[in-house]
C-alpha cells in the first residue's frame, strides 16, 4: 500500500521543477505506515460487518490488523521552539503560533472561518465534521491566540489564515494574492525545520507540544482531555508520565523503609554511605 502523501509531495516537487526548467527528482515509492494500514482494514471490517447485518454475507471474513503502538510523543523543548519561531516564514508564522497555542490540528487551523470565532468570549468552535472524534468542541483562546486572530482581521472576510502574496501554479498561471492557506503545503514548514536544525518533527507534533507543555505546567489530564477534544481519557494517558511530580511524595516513602531496614544488616562502609546521603 503506497503512501499517498509521499506521492503527492513528489508530484508537487515535479511540477515545480518542470515549471522552473530543473531536473525532476526520481520518484522513490514509500509504503504507507502501519497505522494507515490498520485504519483502512478497520474500515473494511466495518463494511463487511454491515454486509452480514444486511444479509449480503453469511459471515465476516477474518481480517487480521497489525497492532499499532500509540506511543510516539515528540514535542519541542523551549530551546527548539525559540529556534523554530525564529526561522518560520512570516506568512506561515501565524498558522504555527495559533496551532501551538490552541492545540488544534493543522486542518482545523487552515480551514478556520471567522464565523467560528468569538473574540469577545475568547472562544472558537469546531464543527463535528471537523474533529477526529466527530464531536463539536469549543476551543478556549488564550491571549496569545487572540492577538494572532486580531492581526488576521481584515485580510479575508471568510478565512482566518490566508496568503497575502501571489504564487505560481504548476501550469505557470498566477494565483490571487489573497487566498486560503493550503493544508498540504509543506515547503515553508520543512524549510523552517531545516534552518532551525530540528529533525523528526511533524506539524501534528505542535499539538503534542501544546499538550506536553500544559501537563508539565500542572494541567490535569482530565482538563487536557476537554481542552483538546479527545474522546476518552485513555487517549491522553500518553502524557501522564510528564506529570509524575505528584508521585514524588509516594516514592519518598521508601526512604523510611531503607532507613529502618537497610542499615541493620549492611556492612559498615555501606552504613556510612547510606547515612551520608
trRosetta pair geometry for C-beta under 8 A, 3 or more apart (Angstrom, degrees):
i j d omega theta_ij theta_ji phi_ij phi_ji
1 31 6.5 76 70 -160 63 79
1 32 4.4 -43 111 21 104 123
1 36 7.2 -162 119 110 134 112
1 37 5.8 152 43 -94 150 94
1 40 7.3 -176 -141 36 159 161
2 6 7.6 -124 170 61 82 110
2 7 6.2 46 149 -42 122 130
2 29 6.0 -79 -124 -158 103 105
2 30 7.2 86 -160 71 68 52
2 31 6.9 -87 -114 -118 34 39
2 32 6.4 64 102 -36 17 91
3 6 3.9 52 102 11 115 118
3 7 6.7 163 94 -14 63 84
3 29 7.9 142 30 -179 87 65
3 30 4.3 -34 30 98 131 96
3 31 6.2 69 -30 113 96 16
3 32 4.8 158 -81 -84 64 54
3 33 7.3 66 -101 -22 109 69
3 36 7.6 132 -111 33 73 167
4 7 5.4 -54 -150 37 37 114
4 8 6.2 38 153 -21 69 105
4 32 7.5 19 -6 -89 73 106
5 8 5.6 -52 -146 36 32 112
5 9 6.4 35 155 -20 65 104
5 184 7.6 -151 -136 -141 89 110
6 9 5.9 -53 -150 34 29 111
6 10 6.6 28 152 -17 62 105
6 29 7.8 99 109 -161 132 40
6 30 4.2 -64 140 49 175 128
7 10 5.8 -57 -153 36 31 110
7 11 6.4 32 152 -20 66 106
7 27 7.8 41 -126 -158 68 124
7 29 7.9 6 -79 -123 94 67
7 30 7.9 -151 -45 41 69 91
8 11 5.6 -53 -148 35 33 112
8 12 6.5 34 153 -19 65 103
8 184 6.5 -47 132 176 140 142
9 12 5.8 -53 -151 35 32 112
9 13 6.4 32 151 -17 65 106
9 186 6.6 -22 -116 37 114 134
10 13 5.5 -56 -149 39 34 112
10 14 6.1 40 151 -24 68 104
10 25 7.3 -116 -145 81 90 107
10 27 5.2 89 170 -117 153 94
11 14 5.4 -48 -144 34 32 115
11 15 6.4 33 156 -19 64 103
12 15 5.9 -53 -148 35 30 110
12 16 6.4 30 152 -19 63 107
12 170 7.6 -119 -136 -76 53 122
13 16 5.7 -56 -149 36 31 112
13 17 6.4 31 154 -19 65 106
13 24 7.9 122 120 -151 85 72
13 25 6.2 -21 130 31 131 118
14 17 5.8 -58 -149 36 30 109
14 18 6.3 28 155 -18 65 107
14 24 5.0 36 -133 -146 81 114
14 25 7.4 -114 -80 43 72 74
14 27 7.8 -16 -63 -65 127 106
15 18 5.7 -54 -146 37 31 111
15 19 6.3 32 155 -21 64 107
15 170 3.3 -36 177 -131 132 121
16 19 5.7 -55 -149 35 30 112
16 20 6.3 9 158 -2 65 112
16 22 8.0 -11 119 45 74 119
16 170 7.1 -77 -58 -108 49 80
17 20 6.1 -68 -143 49 29 97
17 21 7.9 -104 168 65 57 13
17 22 4.3 -96 -151 75 81 94
17 23 6.5 -54 -176 88 132 27
17 24 4.8 155 93 -94 143 61
17 25 7.1 173 -46 -6 158 75
18 21 7.6 35 -173 -72 27 30
18 22 8.0 -83 -46 49 21 65
18 24 6.5 16 -57 -75 83 111
18 170 7.4 43 65 -169 113 88
19 168 6.6 156 174 124 149 126
19 170 6.1 -135 -49 -152 125 46
19 171 8.0 -67 -95 -31 111 2
19 172 5.9 175 -135 -77 103 73
32 36 4.1 -103 171 84 113 138
32 37 5.8 137 101 -51 115 82
33 36 4.8 102 56 3 77 100
33 37 7.2 -141 98 -2 44 86
34 37 5.7 -55 -151 37 35 112
34 38 6.3 38 152 -23 67 106
34 66 5.0 -88 -164 97 108 142
34 68 5.4 168 116 -99 106 97
35 38 5.6 -53 -148 34 32 113
35 39 6.5 31 155 -19 65 104
35 68 4.8 96 -91 -139 75 152
36 39 5.9 -55 -150 35 31 109
36 40 6.5 29 154 -16 65 106
37 40 5.8 -57 -150 37 31 110
37 41 6.3 29 155 -17 66 109
37 65 7.7 168 122 -149 85 81
37 66 6.5 43 91 25 121 118
38 41 5.8 -58 -147 39 30 110
38 42 6.3 34 153 -24 65 105
38 65 4.8 89 -134 -178 80 113
38 66 5.7 -103 -73 59 102 79
38 68 5.2 -105 -6 -26 161 127
39 42 5.5 -51 -148 32 32 115
39 43 6.7 35 152 -19 63 101
40 43 5.8 -52 -154 32 34 112
40 44 6.5 34 149 -18 65 105
41 44 5.4 -52 -148 37 37 114
41 45 6.3 40 152 -22 67 103
41 63 5.6 177 -175 160 105 125
41 65 4.6 172 96 -99 141 102
42 45 5.6 -50 -147 34 32 113
42 46 6.5 35 152 -20 63 103
42 65 6.6 37 -59 -98 77 157
43 46 5.7 -54 -152 34 32 112
43 47 6.6 34 150 -20 64 104
44 47 5.7 -53 -151 33 33 113
44 48 6.4 30 153 -16 66 106
44 63 6.5 168 98 -125 112 164
45 48 5.8 -56 -148 39 32 110
45 49 6.3 36 153 -22 66 105
45 60 7.1 60 -156 -177 74 131
45 63 5.0 -138 -82 54 102 142
45 65 7.7 -68 -30 -44 139 123
46 49 5.7 -51 -146 35 31 113
46 50 6.5 32 154 -19 63 105
47 50 5.8 -57 -153 36 30 111
47 51 6.5 34 148 -23 64 104
48 51 5.4 -48 -148 31 36 116
48 52 6.7 38 151 -19 64 99
48 57 6.6 -21 -165 33 77 162
48 60 4.7 108 131 -137 112 91
48 61 6.4 -89 -160 32 155 82
48 63 7.5 144 28 -21 151 131
49 52 5.8 -51 -154 33 34 111
49 53 6.5 35 148 -19 65 105
49 60 5.5 2 -84 -90 61 141
50 53 5.4 -52 -148 36 37 115
50 54 6.2 28 154 -13 68 108
51 54 5.9 -59 -145 43 30 106
51 56 4.2 -77 -169 67 85 117
51 57 4.5 54 123 2 108 111
51 60 7.9 129 63 -97 96 79
52 55 7.7 45 -180 -70 30 21
52 56 7.4 -84 -66 55 24 72
52 57 4.8 -56 -79 75 66 97
52 58 7.3 -17 -125 107 89 13
52 59 6.3 35 -114 -132 128 20
52 60 5.3 -69 -35 -53 141 85
57 60 6.8 92 110 -80 138 47
60 63 7.9 -69 156 -2 100 99
69 72 7.9 105 109 -25 90 77
70 238 6.6 -100 124 -75 93 134
71 238 6.7 -178 -127 -132 46 111
73 208 5.3 174 -154 -159 73 130
73 212 6.8 131 171 -74 118 123
73 238 5.7 162 -59 152 126 115
73 239 7.1 150 -125 -85 153 68
74 200 6.1 -143 -129 132 155 94
74 201 5.8 -149 135 -105 131 68
74 202 7.6 98 66 21 130 79
74 205 4.7 -37 85 -133 95 134
74 208 6.1 83 63 89 48 154
75 205 6.4 -166 -93 175 44 93
75 208 4.8 -134 -75 121 89 94
75 209 4.0 145 -151 -95 90 60
75 211 7.8 -127 -91 61 135 76
75 212 4.0 -94 -45 30 172 152
75 213 7.2 -168 175 -35 140 79
76 80 4.4 -142 -158 91 85 116
76 81 4.4 104 138 -63 135 85
76 84 6.6 -75 -127 7 144 143
76 100 8.0 -20 28 -129 135 134
76 198 7.6 -17 -113 -136 96 143
76 201 7.4 58 -74 -134 85 141
76 205 7.6 116 -34 132 81 106
76 206 7.8 11 -11 -109 118 58
76 209 4.6 16 20 -118 89 134
77 80 4.6 95 49 7 76 103
77 81 7.0 -140 91 -8 39 86
78 81 5.7 -53 -148 34 32 112
78 82 6.6 36 153 -22 64 102
79 82 5.9 -51 -154 30 32 112
79 83 6.7 28 152 -14 64 105
80 83 5.8 -58 -152 38 35 109
80 84 6.1 31 154 -18 69 108
80 196 7.2 86 -164 153 67 122
80 198 5.6 96 -158 -102 108 119
81 84 5.7 -55 -143 39 32 110
81 85 6.1 32 160 -20 67 108
81 100 7.7 137 -135 -169 118 159
81 209 7.4 135 -84 -168 115 142
82 85 6.1 -55 -144 36 26 108
82 86 6.5 25 157 -20 60 110
83 86 5.9 -62 -153 35 28 111
83 87 6.6 9 157 -8 64 115
83 196 4.1 125 136 -157 100 98
83 197 6.6 -54 161 44 151 91
83 198 6.8 156 95 -43 122 108
84 87 6.1 -74 -150 42 31 101
84 88 6.5 41 158 -41 70 100
84 96 7.7 -146 144 172 112 147
84 192 6.2 68 -158 150 73 109
84 193 7.1 3 -119 -96 100 55
84 196 4.6 31 -85 -125 54 172
84 198 6.0 -2 -76 -13 104 152
85 88 6.2 -40 -143 9 32 114
85 93 7.5 72 -155 -140 69 100
85 96 7.7 -175 -105 111 67 132
85 97 7.6 68 -122 -81 103 96
86 196 7.2 133 60 -101 88 101
87 191 7.8 -152 154 124 106 73
87 192 4.4 142 113 -151 98 74
87 193 7.9 176 98 -40 136 17
87 195 4.2 173 -152 91 137 119
87 196 4.5 -142 19 -56 147 93
88 92 5.5 -123 179 90 99 99
88 93 4.7 129 111 -91 121 74
88 96 5.4 -108 -128 22 158 154
88 188 7.2 58 -160 160 71 101
88 192 4.5 23 -92 -121 56 149
89 92 4.8 63 66 21 91 106
89 93 6.9 -139 89 -35 41 83
89 188 4.6 -88 25 -147 130 113
89 191 7.2 42 -35 81 111 127
89 192 6.7 -116 -11 -64 73 110
90 93 5.5 -35 -144 0 32 122
91 163 6.1 30 -174 -128 134 67
91 164 6.6 -153 -119 28 107 90
91 165 6.9 -96 -82 19 144 106
91 188 7.1 -108 74 -113 95 159
92 95 5.4 -56 -166 37 59 116
92 96 6.2 54 143 -19 84 105
92 188 4.2 160 -35 134 155 146
92 189 6.8 -146 179 -63 151 67
92 192 7.4 -135 89 -33 137 140
93 96 6.0 -61 -149 39 32 107
93 97 6.1 24 160 -14 69 112
94 97 5.9 -61 -141 43 29 108
94 98 6.0 28 162 -20 67 110
94 148 5.2 143 -148 -163 90 106
94 151 6.9 -147 -102 86 130 119
94 152 6.2 129 -178 -68 157 111
94 161 6.1 -173 103 -118 115 103
95 98 6.1 -58 -146 36 24 107
95 99 6.4 25 155 -20 61 109
95 109 5.6 111 -155 141 79 131
95 110 6.6 22 -134 -77 124 80
95 161 5.3 90 -83 -157 91 152
95 181 6.4 150 -85 -148 138 167
96 99 5.8 -58 -151 35 29 112
96 100 6.4 15 159 -10 66 110
96 189 7.8 155 -80 -110 114 88
96 192 7.9 -79 -69 94 158 168
96 206 6.7 -149 -157 -106 70 152
97 100 6.1 -60 -143 41 30 102
97 101 6.1 17 161 -10 66 115
97 144 7.1 -119 167 157 107 110
97 148 5.6 -178 101 -93 117 140
98 101 6.1 -64 -140 44 28 103
98 102 6.0 -3 169 6 66 119
98 104 7.2 -23 135 41 88 121
98 109 5.5 140 98 -138 116 117
98 145 5.9 89 -133 -132 72 83
98 148 5.1 -163 -75 119 93 157
98 149 7.6 97 -109 -58 123 77
98 161 7.4 -133 28 -68 152 131
99 102 6.7 -77 -138 49 19 90
99 103 7.6 81 177 -88 54 6
99 104 5.8 -106 -125 65 61 79
99 105 7.9 -2 -138 -178 103 7
99 106 6.7 2 -110 -92 138 58
99 109 5.1 -52 -75 -59 89 155
99 203 7.3 -45 168 178 168 90
99 206 4.5 47 125 117 116 146
99 207 7.1 -74 173 -60 95 70
99 210 7.7 -127 143 -41 61 132
100 103 7.9 40 -153 -67 22 44
100 206 4.7 -94 -78 -170 80 105
100 209 5.8 -27 -135 90 99 124
100 210 5.5 -175 -161 -67 49 96
101 142 5.9 -119 177 50 106 114
101 144 4.8 -137 -128 94 150 117
101 145 4.5 -171 115 -63 127 91
101 148 7.3 160 42 -4 146 140
101 210 7.2 -163 -81 -113 6 115
102 109 7.7 149 60 -88 130 100
102 124 7.3 -6 -141 39 146 136
102 139 5.6 36 -166 175 115 128
102 141 6.8 -23 -97 -109 108 67
102 142 7.9 -158 -80 16 65 89
102 145 5.4 88 -58 -106 100 142
102 210 7.1 -38 77 -134 26 156
103 207 5.2 80 -162 -139 65 74
103 210 3.8 -158 -84 109 82 150
103 211 6.2 89 -124 -53 125 78
103 227 6.6 76 41 134 151 99
103 228 5.2 -83 140 -107 143 85
104 108 4.1 -121 180 92 111 126
104 109 5.2 137 101 -56 123 86
104 112 7.9 38 149 -63 164 123
104 126 7.6 170 -127 -71 111 132
104 139 6.6 4 -70 -125 109 155
104 207 7.3 -120 76 -95 15 103
105 108 4.8 92 59 6 76 107
105 109 7.3 -149 95 -7 39 87
105 132 7.3 106 -33 -35 153 109
105 204 6.7 -2 -134 -119 81 86
105 207 6.3 -4 -85 -64 58 142
106 109 5.8 -60 -154 35 33 108
106 110 6.2 14 161 -4 71 110
106 183 6.0 117 129 -154 105 87
106 203 5.0 43 -72 128 131 133
106 204 6.8 -78 -19 -75 106 67
107 110 6.1 -59 -135 47 31 99
107 111 5.5 11 169 -1 68 121
107 130 7.3 -159 117 -159 105 84
107 183 5.1 21 -101 -130 74 139
108 111 6.4 -62 -127 51 19 98
108 112 6.5 49 157 -62 56 91
108 126 5.8 -26 -138 -111 121 124
108 130 5.9 106 -104 162 85 111
108 131 7.6 43 -87 -87 126 62
109 112 5.8 -32 -157 -16 28 117
109 161 6.5 23 154 3 81 151
110 161 5.9 -88 -122 75 49 127
110 180 7.4 91 171 170 88 90
110 181 4.3 -117 -142 94 98 113
110 182 7.0 -28 -174 109 147 12
110 183 4.8 -179 68 -85 150 73
111 130 6.8 -156 94 -132 135 121
111 183 7.1 -3 -41 -68 95 119
112 116 6.0 -118 -158 65 75 132
112 117 7.1 62 171 -49 111 110
112 124 6.9 -21 -143 -165 123 137
112 159 7.4 97 81 -158 58 64
112 160 4.4 -27 100 24 104 131
112 161 6.5 66 50 3 104 98
113 116 5.2 96 64 1 75 102
113 117 7.8 -154 101 -6 45 93
113 158 5.6 -39 -139 175 99 71
113 159 6.2 -58 -105 -100 64 43
113 160 6.7 -168 -118 -22 12 89
114 117 5.6 -66 -152 36 44 112
114 157 7.1 -86 18 171 145 40
114 158 6.5 -138 15 -155 101 23
114 159 7.7 -2 -21 41 85 2
114 160 6.0 145 -66 -72 66 81
115 158 7.9 -16 -11 -145 100 66
116 124 5.5 45 135 -167 92 81
116 125 5.0 -133 -160 59 82 75
116 126 7.2 56 -164 -79 135 37
116 127 7.6 -96 -106 -29 122 88
117 123 7.8 167 -152 95 44 51
117 124 5.1 -16 -102 -106 68 87
117 149 6.2 177 -164 -152 149 143
117 160 6.8 100 -29 -85 144 131
118 121 4.3 15 117 37 121 106
118 122 7.5 -48 99 9 77 17
118 123 5.1 4 57 60 103 88
118 124 7.5 -177 24 -82 66 41
119 122 6.8 27 -165 -81 38 48
119 141 7.6 -64 -121 76 55 155
119 146 5.8 112 -145 -144 92 99
119 149 6.1 -167 -91 104 112 136
119 150 7.0 97 -133 -72 149 84
122 140 6.5 27 127 -164 96 67
122 141 4.4 -138 -176 62 74 94
122 142 7.7 66 -175 -80 123 12
122 146 6.0 -51 -120 -73 90 127
123 138 5.5 -25 -162 -171 117 104
123 139 6.7 134 -163 69 61 54
123 140 6.3 -36 -104 -106 71 44
123 141 6.2 -147 -75 1 19 98
124 138 7.5 144 75 -163 41 55
124 139 4.3 -23 65 62 91 111
124 141 6.0 88 -14 -56 95 112
125 136 6.7 3 -176 -176 100 99
125 137 7.3 171 -152 87 57 43
125 138 5.6 -29 -101 -106 76 63
125 139 7.0 -166 -79 14 24 84
126 130 4.8 -131 -173 90 90 118
126 131 5.1 99 129 -58 128 103
126 136 6.6 175 88 -151 63 52
126 137 5.0 5 50 54 108 86
126 138 8.0 -159 20 -79 75 19
126 139 6.4 72 -19 -29 100 113
126 229 6.9 -19 53 -93 142 159
127 130 4.8 85 58 6 77 110
127 131 7.6 -164 88 -9 39 90
127 136 5.9 -28 -143 -108 32 91
128 131 6.3 -68 -148 34 32 103
128 134 5.4 26 -177 179 92 54
128 135 5.8 -27 -118 -133 84 12
128 136 4.9 -51 -55 -51 75 73
129 134 7.6 18 -90 -132 36 66
131 134 6.2 -140 84 -39 91 14
131 135 5.8 -61 84 56 146 54
131 136 7.3 177 3 -96 136 22
131 137 5.8 106 -88 3 152 112
131 229 5.6 -109 -146 162 130 142
132 229 7.7 123 39 117 87 113
133 229 6.2 -159 19 154 126 89
133 230 7.0 133 -53 -160 137 26
133 231 4.0 166 -126 -64 128 103
135 229 7.0 -174 74 -164 102 96
135 231 7.2 137 2 -100 128 85
137 229 4.0 -53 -79 -104 169 115
139 227 7.8 73 -137 -168 62 63
139 229 7.8 -39 -81 -41 87 118
140 227 6.7 -60 30 -127 107 91
141 145 4.3 -129 -159 92 88 127
141 146 5.2 109 138 -58 122 83
141 149 7.3 -17 -158 -8 150 139
142 145 5.2 97 54 11 67 102
142 146 7.2 -128 103 -5 35 92
143 146 5.4 -54 -146 38 36 114
143 147 6.3 41 154 -24 67 102
144 147 5.8 -52 -151 32 31 112
144 148 6.7 33 151 -20 63 103
145 148 5.7 -52 -154 32 34 114
145 149 6.5 32 151 -17 66 105
146 149 5.7 -55 -149 37 35 111
146 150 6.4 38 153 -23 67 103
147 150 5.7 -50 -147 32 32 113
147 151 6.7 30 155 -17 63 104
148 151 6.0 -61 -157 36 31 109
148 152 6.7 25 149 -17 65 109
149 152 5.6 -60 -151 37 36 111
149 153 7.0 56 149 -44 65 89
149 160 6.6 -45 -129 -155 83 122
150 153 5.7 -31 -160 -2 38 118
152 155 5.6 -69 -172 16 62 126
152 160 5.3 49 133 -178 150 73
152 161 6.4 -58 -132 -84 144 54
152 162 7.9 127 -159 19 102 83
155 162 5.3 -177 134 47 120 119
155 164 6.5 -79 -148 -85 117 108
155 178 6.4 -175 173 -139 80 121
156 159 4.7 -5 101 56 144 80
156 160 7.6 -120 63 -63 106 9
156 162 4.6 103 -20 -27 137 152
156 178 5.9 172 -77 168 98 117
156 180 7.6 136 -170 -78 173 65
159 162 5.2 109 97 -64 119 102
159 180 4.7 -176 -82 -106 170 88
159 181 7.4 179 166 11 136 79
161 180 7.9 67 90 -155 66 59
161 181 4.7 -18 117 -7 101 136
162 178 5.5 34 143 -168 137 76
162 179 6.1 162 -163 78 99 23
162 180 5.8 -60 -112 -98 83 31
162 181 6.2 -136 -107 -33 28 78
163 167 7.0 -53 172 -12 159 114
163 175 7.7 35 84 112 145 136
163 177 7.4 -141 118 165 90 43
163 178 6.8 178 86 -135 63 31
163 179 5.2 -6 49 57 105 79
163 180 7.7 10 10 78 86 14
163 181 6.4 135 -35 -86 78 63
164 177 6.2 6 174 157 41 91
164 178 5.8 9 -118 -94 53 74
165 177 5.8 -33 -133 -151 20 83
166 174 5.3 19 171 180 132 101
166 175 5.3 171 -154 71 74 71
166 176 6.6 -122 -104 141 90 13
166 177 4.7 -55 -49 -86 79 62
167 174 7.5 163 85 -152 26 62
167 175 5.0 8 55 29 71 123
168 172 6.3 -21 -174 -146 113 32
168 173 7.1 151 -154 79 68 30
168 174 5.9 -42 -100 -98 65 58
168 175 7.3 -149 -84 -4 16 86
169 172 6.9 -35 72 33 75 20
169 173 4.9 -2 38 61 117 81
169 174 7.5 -142 2 -75 85 10
169 175 6.2 116 -46 -54 91 92
175 179 5.8 -69 162 -4 119 157
176 179 4.9 124 72 -56 98 109
181 185 7.3 -120 -178 34 74 127
182 185 4.1 91 78 -22 112 110
185 188 7.0 35 133 16 103 97
185 189 7.9 133 114 0 65 106
186 189 5.0 -68 -156 50 61 114
186 190 5.2 53 150 -21 94 108
186 203 7.8 -123 -116 -34 91 124
187 190 6.4 -60 -141 40 22 102
187 191 6.1 22 160 -19 60 113
188 191 5.8 -59 -146 38 26 113
188 192 6.4 27 157 -21 63 107
189 192 6.0 -58 -153 33 27 109
189 193 6.6 25 153 -16 63 107
189 203 5.9 -37 -152 -75 152 108
190 193 5.7 -53 -149 36 35 113
190 194 6.3 35 154 -20 67 106
191 194 5.8 -56 -149 35 30 111
191 195 6.3 24 157 -14 66 108
192 195 5.9 -58 -145 40 30 107
192 196 6.0 20 158 -12 66 114
193 196 5.9 -65 -143 45 26 105
193 198 4.8 -95 -154 71 77 96
193 199 7.4 113 164 -84 110 35
193 201 6.0 -173 -131 69 127 111
194 197 7.7 33 177 -69 29 33
198 201 5.1 -22 147 19 109 144
201 205 5.1 -113 -158 59 71 152
202 205 4.9 117 57 -12 68 100
203 206 6.1 -28 180 1 52 112
204 207 5.6 -36 -177 22 60 114
204 208 7.2 60 131 -13 71 98
205 208 4.8 -42 -152 36 57 117
205 209 6.2 66 145 -26 71 95
206 209 5.3 -46 -148 32 36 118
206 210 6.5 42 150 -22 64 100
207 210 5.6 -47 -149 32 33 114
207 211 6.5 28 153 -13 63 106
207 228 7.5 101 -172 -140 103 115
208 211 5.8 -58 -147 41 31 109
208 212 5.9 30 156 -20 67 111
209 212 5.8 -57 -141 39 27 109
209 213 6.1 26 161 -18 64 108
210 213 6.2 -58 -148 36 23 108
210 214 6.5 20 156 -17 60 109
210 228 7.9 146 104 -95 117 106
211 214 5.9 -60 -151 36 30 110
211 215 6.3 24 157 -16 66 108
211 224 5.9 83 -144 -164 89 126
211 228 6.2 17 -90 -76 111 145
211 236 7.3 -144 -161 -139 132 97
211 239 5.5 -113 145 -83 111 151
212 215 5.9 -56 -145 38 30 107
212 216 6.1 27 158 -16 65 111
212 239 6.3 -148 -93 -131 60 109
212 242 5.7 -151 -146 -118 76 167
213 216 5.8 -59 -144 41 28 110
213 217 6.3 23 155 -17 63 112
214 217 5.7 -65 -151 40 29 109
214 219 4.1 -27 162 31 93 143
214 224 5.9 146 105 -101 133 105
214 227 7.4 -143 -166 77 170 156
215 218 7.9 138 -177 4 29 9
215 219 5.8 -80 -85 63 38 87
215 221 7.1 33 -113 -80 111 69
215 224 6.3 -2 -70 -68 91 151
215 239 4.7 -174 -44 159 164 120
215 240 8.0 -119 -160 -94 143 20
215 242 4.5 80 109 93 126 121
215 243 4.8 -102 176 -49 95 109
216 242 5.3 -71 -67 165 80 110
216 243 7.1 -135 -83 -79 35 70
218 243 7.4 119 -115 -132 31 109
219 223 5.3 -114 -177 83 91 125
219 224 5.6 108 126 -61 115 93
219 227 7.8 -25 176 7 143 149
220 223 4.6 94 60 8 86 100
220 224 6.8 -147 97 -6 45 87
220 243 7.8 124 -121 -175 39 167
221 224 5.3 -53 -145 38 35 116
221 225 6.4 46 153 -28 65 99
221 233 6.5 79 132 -159 112 93
221 236 4.9 158 -165 114 94 121
221 237 7.1 45 -157 -88 148 46
221 239 6.6 164 -109 77 96 104
221 240 6.2 -6 -75 -90 142 79
221 243 7.1 -147 -47 33 91 149
222 225 5.7 -46 -152 26 31 115
222 226 7.0 25 152 -12 61 102
222 233 6.6 -20 -97 -113 67 115
223 226 5.9 -57 -156 37 36 108
223 227 6.2 31 151 -17 69 110
224 227 5.6 -58 -143 41 32 110
224 228 5.8 12 165 -4 69 115
224 230 7.8 20 123 14 78 125
224 236 5.3 148 100 -158 115 149
224 239 6.8 -87 128 70 167 151
225 228 6.4 -69 -140 47 20 97
225 230 4.8 -86 -144 58 72 108
225 232 7.6 -77 -145 124 130 20
225 233 5.5 -55 -78 -102 155 61
225 235 7.2 113 -121 66 96 97
225 236 4.9 -121 -76 -7 83 145
226 229 7.8 30 -180 -67 26 36
228 236 7.0 137 50 -89 139 119
230 233 7.7 110 106 -92 122 23
230 235 4.2 -163 -171 86 127 131
230 236 5.4 170 45 -45 165 98
231 235 6.3 86 48 -11 72 146
232 235 5.2 113 66 -9 75 98
233 236 6.1 -65 -162 41 47 100
233 237 6.9 71 141 -50 70 90
234 237 5.5 -30 -158 -8 41 122
235 238 7.6 -34 168 1 40 103
236 239 5.6 -38 178 28 74 111
236 240 7.7 108 127 -50 69 79
237 240 5.0 -14 -164 -23 58 121
239 242 5.2 -44 -176 25 71 120
239 243 7.1 47 137 -7 84 103
240 243 6.3 -76 -161 44 40 95
240 244 7.5 72 145 -65 68 81
241 244 5.7 -9 -161 -38 47 118
243 246 7.0 11 150 6 84 103
244 247 4.9 -40 -176 24 77 122
244 248 7.8 106 135 -43 75 75
245 248 5.9 -22 -172 -14 49 114
246 249 7.2 -35 178 16 50 105
247 250 5.2 -55 -164 42 62 112
247 251 5.8 64 139 -26 83 103
248 251 5.5 -56 -145 38 33 112
248 252 6.3 39 155 -29 66 103
249 252 5.9 -52 -152 25 28 114
249 253 7.9 45 147 -35 55 90
250 253 6.0 -35 -172 1 42 115
251 254 6.5 -35 177 8 53 109
252 255 5.3 -19 -178 1 66 119
253 256 6.0 -41 -168 24 53 110
253 257 7.1 49 140 -13 70 102
254 257 5.4 -55 -155 39 47 114
254 258 6.1 49 148 -23 75 104
255 258 5.8 -56 -148 37 30 110
255 259 6.2 27 156 -18 66 108
256 259 5.8 -56 -146 37 30 109
256 260 6.4 24 156 -16 64 108
257 260 5.9 -61 -150 39 30 107
257 261 5.9 -16 169 19 68 114
257 262 7.7 85 122 -27 63 96
258 261 6.7 -77 -130 56 21 81
258 262 4.1 9 -170 -17 67 136
258 274 7.1 -156 153 -150 109 125
259 262 6.7 -11 -66 34 16 106
259 263 6.9 0 -160 -1 41 116
259 274 7.7 165 -103 160 59 121
260 264 7.6 -2 147 -30 49 116
261 264 5.8 -54 -154 14 39 118
261 265 7.8 -11 174 13 68 99
262 266 6.0 24 156 -40 65 128
262 274 5.8 168 118 -123 125 156
263 266 5.4 -60 -131 25 37 120
263 270 7.9 -174 -116 113 60 91
263 271 5.1 82 -144 -121 95 90
263 274 5.8 -146 -78 79 98 150
263 275 7.5 65 -102 -53 137 93
266 270 3.9 -119 176 94 117 124
266 271 5.2 152 92 -59 118 75
266 274 6.8 100 62 -8 174 137
267 270 4.8 89 57 9 75 107
267 271 7.3 -137 97 -11 37 87
268 271 5.6 -52 -153 29 34 114
268 272 6.7 34 152 -18 65 101
269 272 5.6 -49 -153 33 38 114
269 273 6.5 41 148 -21 65 103
270 273 5.4 -50 -149 34 37 115
270 274 6.3 35 154 -18 68 104
271 274 5.9 -55 -147 37 31 108
271 275 6.2 23 158 -13 65 111
272 275 6.0 -62 -145 42 27 106
272 276 6.1 24 157 -21 63 114
273 276 5.9 -66 -150 36 26 109
273 277 7.6 52 149 -51 58 82
274 277 6.1 -24 -169 -19 39 113
